């Protein structure tokens, strides 16, 4: 509140002067107009009086601002104040006087960093909040609905990534899959909480059960069971029960309506049109993902060669980027996997942390191989790269084997896709042979 005292005092003084201006400022205006004929010709006495009031008010306000600036000048007290964590860095323009000489100093003042103790407390707080955010009120020993896997925690400057040891039961998005045994099954979700360069892993053990059925689904299941119980498959008629759950039931066949059918067809056509456009994009995305999978062994092998030659990961990425750009200029062949390597390399050049750049690579790529690859690289940066060469060599060998398997699968799919065209061609050949014979017979 005391910072506003100068302005409150100025406002009070200005009100007093405004009330008394009929004397002081009016006489000043008459004096100026009497001694300045030019002013007298262009401005009336009331106009000059108002202008003097404005000038005087501006002078008072400027003096108050100058006073406040001097009062709040921490540099004169020998220190500068940092912004709170997460705030943008500030630039302080200072005047330095040494030995009677003045110098202008521009000093970058970064925002405050958290101490190790504060960082540890932040990670512990984040880990303690995660179970409630994930379960949304469900007990951990009986999870029968999809869970939430947040990437951020409200109010905390951390990032969270998730892993599951049973994606066949609870996938990477927290969706409960089909095939969960009735007696339940244990699943462990692992959260990797990251704050700046610090990382903490938090395991959340769960027991998952089949998804809960709604009341409507349960009711319809009971109805079908009752109909099946009352009827024999050898009978010509299917008897419908007159009572269900002790209440009278009436039945009728759902009849169609031509107008509704046309409306439905129109809506369906619109939906199919939208779906076709979406499907085209999905096919393009799937094709891009498949191209990235086929290219993956080459990328890993290049990284193995470059890192074995003494390059760091950052340098190896830059080298792959430069080679790809040269190849693109010569041949014009776009390779999605190399495009992602180029983007990751550019992110690191533009100031993105190496660990974060690899994490971004895994988030952008839909292919599982690249997610695993990004995880290996980010872990190498976090834990040190002493075993990176061996890890990359193993990954390269596995990638080559996976590529061979995919090549066999694609070959089998190609044979299946050719079956329908071959059948159509057979029908055309049979028509060509049979039609002249039938015409001649007739």
Phi and psi in degrees as a GROMACS rama.xvg file:
@    title "Ramachandran Plot"
@    xaxis  label "Phi"
@    yaxis  label "Psi"
@TYPE xy
-65.6595  -19.4444  UNK-2
-65.0777  -21.6525  UNK-3
-95.5265  -2.54909  UNK-4
-58.9174  -44.0015  UNK-5
-59.3634  -38.4801  UNK-6
-71.7152  -35.5801  UNK-7
-64.9935  -41.2369  UNK-8
-64.0859  -40.1173  UNK-9
-63.993  -42.75  UNK-10
-60.9582  -41.72  UNK-11
-64.2602  -43.248  UNK-12
-64.2058  -39.5527  UNK-13
-66.4344  -38.4406  UNK-14
-64.9476  -40.6055  UNK-15
-63.0083  -46.1109  UNK-16
-64.3277  -36.0134  UNK-17
-64.9222  -40.1809  UNK-18
-66.6846  -39.1865  UNK-19
-90.2685  6.60839  UNK-20
-68.0152  -15.9143  UNK-21
-60.1235  -22.0267  UNK-22
-99.8479  -68.059  UNK-23
-60.1814  -55.7692  UNK-24
-73.9657  -29.7228  UNK-25
-68.7713  -42.1296  UNK-26
-64.8229  -37.8474  UNK-27
-63.4204  -40.2624  UNK-28
-64.705  -41.0518  UNK-29
-64.745  -39.6142  UNK-30
-62.6503  -46.5465  UNK-31
-64.3345  -42.9073  UNK-32
-68.0357  -30.0913  UNK-33
-73.7155  -31.7107  UNK-34
-98.5693  -8.64973  UNK-35
-125.357  91.0849  UNK-36
-57.9367  -35.7725  UNK-37
-62.639  -43.9059  UNK-38
-62.882  -39.6481  UNK-39
-63.2164  -32.7089  UNK-40
-74.4458  -29.0036  UNK-41
-102.865  -21.4306  UNK-42
-135.868  136.872  UNK-43
-76.452  167.585  UNK-44
-61.3265  -40.5611  UNK-45
-65.7009  -35.8473  UNK-46
-66.4893  -43.5763  UNK-47
-64.9232  -39.9066  UNK-48
-60.7159  -44.9913  UNK-49
-63.4417  -40.276  UNK-50
-63.1685  -38.5231  UNK-51
-65.478  -39.0486  UNK-52
-60.7318  -43.8235  UNK-53
-63.1132  -45.0267  UNK-54
-62.1687  -43.0471  UNK-55
-65.7124  -40.6877  UNK-56
-63.6298  -41.8483  UNK-57
-63.4856  -38.966  UNK-58
-62.8578  -43.4202  UNK-59
-64.353  -42.577  UNK-60
-64.6465  -41.8538  UNK-61
-62.5082  -40.2304  UNK-62
-65.1089  -39.206  UNK-63
-65.0134  -42.8668  UNK-64
-62.8756  -41.4578  UNK-65
-63.6592  -39.3501  UNK-66
-64.5331  -44.7816  UNK-67
-63.9853  -40.6014  UNK-68
-60.2253  -44.0273  UNK-69
-65.6222  -38.3211  UNK-70
-66.1992  -39.6334  UNK-71
-90.2584  5.02442  UNK-72
-75.6808  97.9433  UNK-73
-73.3451  -23.2929  UNK-74
-62.2098  -34.6756  UNK-75
-66.3326  -21.4514  UNK-76
-92.9121  -1.32075  UNK-77
97.3322  16.3545  UNK-78
-153.69  162.629  UNK-79
-122.042  150.787  UNK-80
-100.659  127.479  UNK-81
-80.3028  153.149  UNK-82
-73.9858  160.133  UNK-83
-65.7755  164.161  UNK-84
-57.8591  135.614  UNK-85
91.9851  -13.492  UNK-86
-75.433  158.429  UNK-87
-70.1045  149.617  UNK-88
-63.3521  148.549  UNK-89
-113.708  157.898  UNK-90
-118.39  120.305  UNK-91
-100.841  125.597  UNK-92
-99.485  112.036  UNK-93
-116.367  153.839  UNK-94
-111.883  118.825  UNK-95
-108.551  129.531  UNK-96
-116.319  119.286  UNK-97
-134.088  122.843  UNK-98
59.6626  32.7582  UNK-99
83.5318  -5.53879  UNK-100
-103.415  142.133  UNK-101
-102.515  140.321  UNK-102
-132.509  143.969  UNK-103
-95.0498  125.302  UNK-104
-122.239  127.083  UNK-105
-107.916  117.389  UNK-106
-120.231  127.955  UNK-107
-82.2031  124.645  UNK-108
-114.908  108.417  UNK-109
-77.0347  157.398  UNK-110
-69.2814  161.783  UNK-111
-69.0462  137.093  UNK-112
-94.9116  153.108  UNK-113
-79.1595  143.566  UNK-114
-74.2797  162.623  UNK-115
-55.0391  -38.6339  UNK-116
-66.2364  -41.8186  UNK-117
-65.5999  -39.5829  UNK-118
-62.6134  -44.4326  UNK-119
-62.4869  -42.2472  UNK-120
-64.6123  -37.3019  UNK-121
-63.7939  -45.3894  UNK-122
-65.7975  -38.6895  UNK-123
-64.5666  -42.1011  UNK-124
-62.1298  -43.7552  UNK-125
-62.4465  -43.9291  UNK-126
-63.172  -35.6863  UNK-127
-71.7597  -25.7057  UNK-128
-82.865  -24.147  UNK-129
-60.199  -45.7722  UNK-130
-55.0398  -43.0456  UNK-131
-65.6958  -38.7541  UNK-132
-66.3269  -36.6872  UNK-133
-73.2299  -47.4443  UNK-134
-82.2657  -25.3872  UNK-135
52.6642  45.0279  UNK-136
93.2007  -10.2714  UNK-137
-77.4171  147.297  UNK-138
-72.2772  142.604  UNK-139
-65.7906  -24.6494  UNK-140
-90.0738  4.62894  UNK-141
-152.312  84.911  UNK-142
-100.753  112.243  UNK-143
-124.039  15.4643  UNK-144
-135.058  167.062  UNK-145
-61.9116  146.403  UNK-146
-106.771  163.052  UNK-147
-99.3743  129.476  UNK-148
-116.245  85.0032  UNK-149
-72.2076  143.102  UNK-150
-90.8326  -14.4747  UNK-151
-135.556  159.435  UNK-152
-119.916  122.753  UNK-153
-59.6461  129.335  UNK-154
88.7375  -6.21986  UNK-155
-124.043  134.764  UNK-156
-83.9147  55.7846  UNK-157
-122.181  160.893  UNK-158
-119.375  145.026  UNK-159
-127.498  130.674  UNK-160
-120.412  153.426  UNK-161
-123.285  148.372  UNK-162
-136.825  150.233  UNK-163
-130.877  139.571  UNK-164
-84.3388  -8.87741  UNK-165
-134.295  72.3268  UNK-166
-65.0293  -17.1759  UNK-167
-73.0776  -18.0777  UNK-168
-106.428  -44.7295  UNK-169
-134.588  110.523  UNK-170
-81.3716  -175.204  UNK-171
-67.9449  -15.9641  UNK-172
-99.6009  5.07361  UNK-173
83.1958  14.4676  UNK-174
-89.8361  128.512  UNK-175
-74.8464  125.46  UNK-176
-89.8865  164.757  UNK-177
-72.5163  156.307  UNK-178
91.8096  9.21418  UNK-179
-71.2317  128.254  UNK-180
-63.4703  147.825  UNK-181
-60.3405  -33.2014  UNK-182
-80.6568  -0.220816  UNK-183
88.453  163.189  UNK-184
-149.499  142.597  UNK-185
-77.5585  138.617  UNK-186
-137.157  138.964  UNK-187
-115.851  119.709  UNK-188
-92.0596  133.435  UNK-189
-116.6  120.622  UNK-190
-101.694  131.303  UNK-191
-106.002  107.808  UNK-192
-94.7884  125.154  UNK-193
-121.458  131.333  UNK-194
-135.55  113.305  UNK-195
53.0918  -116.59  UNK-196
-98.9231  0.217413  UNK-197
-95.664  141.673  UNK-198
-135.627  139.586  UNK-199
-135.035  135.644  UNK-200
-99.394  138.506  UNK-201
-131.494  119.157  UNK-202
-95.4129  135.934  UNK-203
-122.725  101.158  UNK-204
-76.5323  134.95  UNK-205
-130.883  161.692  UNK-206
-123.981  115.349  UNK-207
-99.0908  145.687  UNK-208
-127.447  164.993  UNK-209
-56.0675  151.107  UNK-210
-59.3652  142.184  UNK-211
-68.1222  139.845  UNK-212
-89.8802  143.18  UNK-213
-72.6282  168.305  UNK-214
-62.071  -39.429  UNK-215
-63.527  -43.9458  UNK-216
-63.4187  -40.1094  UNK-217
-64.4909  -42.9876  UNK-218
-61.6905  -48.3979  UNK-219
-63.8493  -36.1668  UNK-220
-62.7513  -39.7874  UNK-221
-66.0236  -38.6155  UNK-222
-62.416  -47.5008  UNK-223
-62.806  -39.8571  UNK-224
-63.1944  -40.2729  UNK-225
-65.6277  -41.7955  UNK-226
-63.7564  -43.8164  UNK-227
-63.5814  -34.9163  UNK-228
-69.4573  -34.6258  UNK-229
-83.9493  -10.9055  UNK-230
-122.408  154.338  UNK-231
-114.255  136.865  UNK-232
-65.1444  -15.753  UNK-233
-84.3385  -13.2322  UNK-234
-79.462  153.044  UNK-235
-76.3445  -30.9536  UNK-236
-109.347  152.063  UNK-237
-108.94  111.834  UNK-238
-79.1127  135.499  UNK-239
-100.81  134.671  UNK-240
-66.1024  142.374  UNK-241
-84.9882  -19.773  UNK-242
-132.516  143.912  UNK-243
-134.538  124.651  UNK-244
55.2289  35.9869  UNK-245
79.7332  5.75112  UNK-246
-117.432  146.881  UNK-247
-62.8181  141.619  UNK-248
-127.712  138.229  UNK-249
-118.767  147.3  UNK-250
-125.798  149.181  UNK-251
-158.877  151.872  UNK-252
-78.4365  135.594  UNK-253
-73.5026  112.167  UNK-254
-88.0503  150.674  UNK-255
-84.8887  169.527  UNK-256
-140.955  125.373  UNK-257
-60.8683  -44.5796  UNK-258
-63.8713  -43.5972  UNK-259
-65.0076  -34.747  UNK-260
-64.8878  -43.8786  UNK-261
-63.0286  -42.3383  UNK-262
-61.3516  -42.342  UNK-263
-63.2719  -41.8383  UNK-264
-62.5267  -40.7412  UNK-265
-62.4096  -44.2714  UNK-266
-63.4349  -42.1745  UNK-267
-62.3882  -40.6146  UNK-268
-61.7742  -41.7609  UNK-269
-64.4074  -42.0702  UNK-270
-63.6298  -43.1906  UNK-271
-63.5813  -36.2845  UNK-272
-63.25  -47.0374  UNK-273
-62.4479  -42.8146  UNK-274
-61.9055  -40.1075  UNK-275
-62.1022  -39.6523  UNK-276
-66.9149  -41.1995  UNK-277
-65.9252  -40.0666  UNK-278
-64.3261  -36.4228  UNK-279
-59.7655  -42.3338  UNK-280
-67.1283  -39.2219  UNK-281
-64.3494  -40.7073  UNK-282
-63.194  -41.6838  UNK-283
-63.3466  -38.3172  UNK-284
-67.4387  -42.0001  UNK-285
-64.4864  -39.2537  UNK-286
-63.7671  -41.3226  UNK-287
-63.4952  -41.9208  UNK-288
-62.9815  -40.5968  UNK-289
-64.7917  -40.059  UNK-290
-63.1327  -39.2669  UNK-291
-64.9203  -38.6696  UNK-292
-63.8322  -41.464  UNK-293
-67.2842  -30.5093  UNK-294
-83.4729  -17.9567  UNK-295
-55.7134  -47.1589  UNK-296
-57.8761  -38.07  UNK-297
-63.2106  -41.3006  UNK-298
-64.5678  -45.5452  UNK-299
-65.1622  -41.4211  UNK-300
-62.0465  -40.0304  UNK-301
-62.3287  -42.2407  UNK-302
-62.9785  -39.3242  UNK-303
-61.1843  -46.3882  UNK-304
-63.9674  -43.9139  UNK-305
-70.5914  -42.7438  UNK-306
-70.146  -31.8256  UNK-307
-67.678  -26.8668  UNK-308
-80.1424  -0.376896  UNK-309
107.444  0.0648257  UNK-310
-79.1714  150.637  UNK-311
-79.097  168.665  UNK-312
-60.006  -42.651  UNK-313
-60.1511  -44.594  UNK-314
-66.5278  -38.1633  UNK-315
-64.4879  -40.5591  UNK-316
-62.9859  -41.9084  UNK-317
-64.2506  -37.6744  UNK-318
-67.2219  -43.5014  UNK-319
-61.995  -39.0217  UNK-320
-61.3399  -47.6983  UNK-321
-63.8393  -40.938  UNK-322
-64.0573  -39.5175  UNK-323
-67.7204  -41.6474  UNK-324
-62.2125  -39.4784  UNK-325
-64.8314  -43.2331  UNK-326
-65.031  -38.4328  UNK-327
-64.8542  -38.8426  UNK-328
-67.5634  -33.7558  UNK-329
-82.8458  -42.1192  UNK-330
-110.017  -21.3774  UNK-331
73.3364  16.4917  UNK-332
-91.6109  116.756  UNK-333
-87.111  127.254  UNK-334
-119.695  113.08  UNK-335
-57.9312  -39.7355  UNK-336
-61.9666  -44.4987  UNK-337
-66.2662  -32.5599  UNK-338
-60.2948  -40.3214  UNK-339
-68.3953  -36.0806  UNK-340
-63.7693  -41.6301  UNK-341
-60.7851  -45.8838  UNK-342
-62.432  -42.0476  UNK-343
-63.475  -42.4156  UNK-344
-62.884  -41.8788  UNK-345
-66.2047  -36.7966  UNK-346
-59.5676  -43.9045  UNK-347
-65.7008  -36.955  UNK-348
-67.1215  -28.3091  UNK-349
-94.1298  16.9026  UNK-350
103.104  -3.55144  UNK-351
-71.8597  135.495  UNK-352
-59.112  145.403  UNK-353
-59.1382  -43.1306  UNK-354
-59.829  -44.6902  UNK-355
-68.8308  -35.292  UNK-356
-62.732  -40.9665  UNK-357
-69.5179  -36.8385  UNK-358
-63.2855  -41.0635  UNK-359
-61.5498  -38.1109  UNK-360
-59.5724  -44.266  UNK-361
-66.2908  -35.7093  UNK-362
-69.8699  -37.7782  UNK-363
-71.6002  -32.9896  UNK-364
-90.7715  129.953  UNK-365
-79.4316  -23.5026  UNK-366
-68.7883  133.425  UNK-367
-60.9925  -35.5678  UNK-368
-59.8343  -40.6545  UNK-369
-71.9138  -33.067  UNK-370
-63.783  -44.653  UNK-371
-63.191  -42.7108  UNK-372
-60.2076  -45.0997  UNK-373
-64.657  -37.7027  UNK-374
-63.4307  -42.6022  UNK-375
-61.2203  -43.738  UNK-376
-67.3832  -43.0533  UNK-377
-66.0491  -37.2396  UNK-378
-66.7263  -34.9391  UNK-379
-63.8054  -40.3063  UNK-380
-67.3919  -39.4186  UNK-381
-70.8815  -42.5693  UNK-382
-99.2313  -3.66032  UNK-383
99.8332  148.708  UNK-384
-100.331  28.0265  UNK-385
-65.5554  -34.3037  UNK-386
-103.534  11.6737  UNK-387
-62.0512  -42.42  UNK-388
-59.7215  -45.8688  UNK-389
-66.7478  -39.6094  UNK-390
-63.0437  -43.6517  UNK-391
-66.1395  -37.0846  UNK-392
-65.005  -41.3046  UNK-393
-64.7883  -41.252  UNK-394
-64.1495  -37.8515  UNK-395
-64.5417  -42.7232  UNK-396
-63.5151  -43.8074  UNK-397
-65.5313  -36.4991  UNK-398
-65.0305  -39.3997  UNK-399
-64.0544  -43.91  UNK-400
-63.0982  -41.3824  UNK-401
-64.2667  -36.4624  UNK-402
-64.7938  -39.5621  UNK-403
-62.3394  -43.406  UNK-404
-61.9019  -43.7854  UNK-405
-65.1355  -35.7048  UNK-406
-62.6775  -41.0203  UNK-407
-64.8678  -41.9878  UNK-408
-63.1505  -43.9792  UNK-409
-63.6492  -35.866  UNK-410
-64.1474  -41.9142  UNK-411
-66.2841  -39.5419  UNK-412
-65.1126  -37.4438  UNK-413
-63.6089  -40.3996  UNK-414
-62.9155  -39.9164  UNK-415
-66.8569  -40.1537  UNK-416
-66.5846  -27.4063  UNK-417
-78.9239  -12.3993  UNK-418
-64.3015  -46.0827  UNK-419
-63.4102  -48.5352  UNK-420
-57.3255  -36.4067  UNK-421
-66.2934  -39.7439  UNK-422
-63.8889  -41.364  UNK-423
-62.4078  -42.0889  UNK-424
-63.1457  -37.2115  UNK-425
-62.9361  -41.4012  UNK-426
-63.8595  -39.4465  UNK-427
-63.1688  -43.8477  UNK-428
-63.0332  -42.5996  UNK-429
-63.4896  -38.4092  UNK-430
-64.6741  -42.0797  UNK-431
-61.1151  -35.4742  UNK-432
-80.8721  -38.5269  UNK-433
-83.6081  -36.3905  UNK-434
-60.5203  -48.7822  UNK-435
-60.1281  -37.5363  UNK-436
-65.5815  -41.533  UNK-437
-66.0883  -38.9553  UNK-438
-63.7572  -42.8566  UNK-439
-66.5897  -35.4118  UNK-440
-66.8514  -39.9695  UNK-441
